[in-house]
Amino acid sequence: MNTHPPAGQEVADARAALEDGARPLAVERQMKRAEMTARQRIAMLCDPASFREIGGLVRDDDGTREERPADGVVMGCARIGDRPAVVLAQDFTVHGGSSGKLGSAKIRRAIQQAMRDGAPLVMLLDGGGHRIQDGQDSRHFANGSPTFHDFARLSGWVPVVSVMMGAGFAGPTNYAGMSDFVVMVRGQSCMGLAGPALVKAGTGEEIDIQSLGGAGAQVDTHGLAHLGVDSEAEALGAVRKYLDLLPSNARAPLPCSTPPPEDDRQAQMAKLVPADTRKAYDVRKVIARLVDPDSQLEIKPTFAKNAVTALARLDGRPVGIIANQPMQLGGMLTSPACEKIAHFVAVCDAFGVPLVYLIDVPGFSIGSSAEKSLLGRRSARMVYELGHATVPRISIVLRKGYGLGYIAMCGGRSFDADASLAWPTSEICAMSLEGAANVAYRKDIDRAPAPDERRKEIIAEMRARVSALRGAEGLGVDDIIEPEDTRNRLIEILERAPARRENAMPPKYRSISPI
Amino acid sequence: MDVKSEIAGKVWKIVTAVGDTVEEEDEIMILESMKMEIPVGAPGGGRITEILVEEAESVQEGQVVARIEA
């Protein structure tokens, strides 16, 4: 008599054992430390009933499927915003979300699937890195891992996104490091090369987990991740919005949406930017009026706040906005701001998103702390990325366009902009007027009977020579536009600008990033 | 409703007083930082019930500098 269950039943049982309903204790454990299970996270991220699991039935020779369901990595194809995507979620309830042999193979399979399909890869990370039980064996570990080679090839082909859901030290951080956009959940997730226990054992440093790798450190202070949010649901919502603003791959057309109806938001635009360059204003308010309502996703909003980078839509078309923020450090460019802008420009260029620069920059930071931060090279990377861009780019001087900052922000003819424009409030020159007076006219001022008066006089004379009008007279800018006309002008320019331009490079294999 | 400073700086000028009615985004006070005048705007409309800083005082990022009753 054959006691073996029918083949169909065996498969159905194996499949059922993977579901949260079959694992009440594991689910209970997870609910004590997080909002959702790996499968719930995938369900919330993806369009309803669109997830098709790959490798759910894996089983180690030495283990039962019940002990390590899906080997701790739930992975498959799905749809997000009605477009294909590849998703994976580490399951912390399976050996702390560590990557075993099969789990690692599944992550590699996900990368290959995203590469072949030309579909975004989303990783919901929550684990402790390599499974030590598997790793302490050279027969296995001497192979190394081809995952990072695969990640490097995937970069710039499809959007690669990570959400640090909970535990994220070591392996998950290495994956996030190869991602274009990383989201953390405040107070819950952490990331870094090694957690507090390993740090203490290796270096003696004692530090709590949030101070070492929480969002306050890794998002707000270091800029390792791009966004810190308050809940898992919010993190998944941010991923959906990010992917909605980008095409599925580098060769796919931009995902344009229906343009919003016309409104009267532009009438107030001029009031937002005071003509007096000493007066700060919030450039995010300018951006909010310029782009389609509620279309913005600010990238790194809490890091290097002296520069603002945001994906948004203009008449339905995705654009990348790069702006100086006078509210913070007067909008000066620092090393963190350069890194933030450089990476943002690379992402936009990879995925065909036009660049819109809003310039109000007093220049780059100077002094010993700026030098220590390698600003000489970080500023070079900012212009290097723009120099490689093949997408349309437009620059608009709102107010100050000073020095190398003006050039790095795509001012004038610096990077062959599709349009180079200025508001009537613009001042365009090599350095601040006060600075120039102090340096170049010092003797003149010192010798004058009333030095302060003479200084003011010199500044006034210079001010007359740095106006938007003179900039237009020399064809440095194409035109001077009124603030309230800016949105419509941008829309017109982007309608006519070719989506990509050939980058006329000599026949080399690659360029070398300054840093 | 808390009015918070978005930056670290020095209070340069307080342009409103307790009891004043303000609308959203109206300037409550002006800070100075990096030789720039940085306005602190009302997060919403209402009546100012408290001003918690004085001119020339240093404030930290995120510090509550005034309160408004909607």
Contacts between the chains, C-beta under 8 A, distances in Angstrom:
chain1	res1	chain2	res2	distance
A	278	B	35	6.9
A	278	B	36	6.0
A	278	B	37	5.4
A	279	B	36	7.4
A	279	B	37	4.9
A	279	B	39	7.6
A	280	B	36	4.6
A	280	B	37	6.1
A	280	B	38	4.2
A	280	B	39	6.8
A	281	B	39	7.4
A	326	B	36	6.3
A	326	B	38	8.0
A	327	B	6	6.2
A	327	B	7	6.3
A	327	B	38	5.7
A	328	B	6	7.9
A	328	B	7	6.1
A	329	B	33	7.9
A	329	B	34	5.5
A	330	B	33	7.8
A	330	B	34	4.3
A	330	B	35	7.0
A	330	B	36	4.6
A	332	B	34	7.2
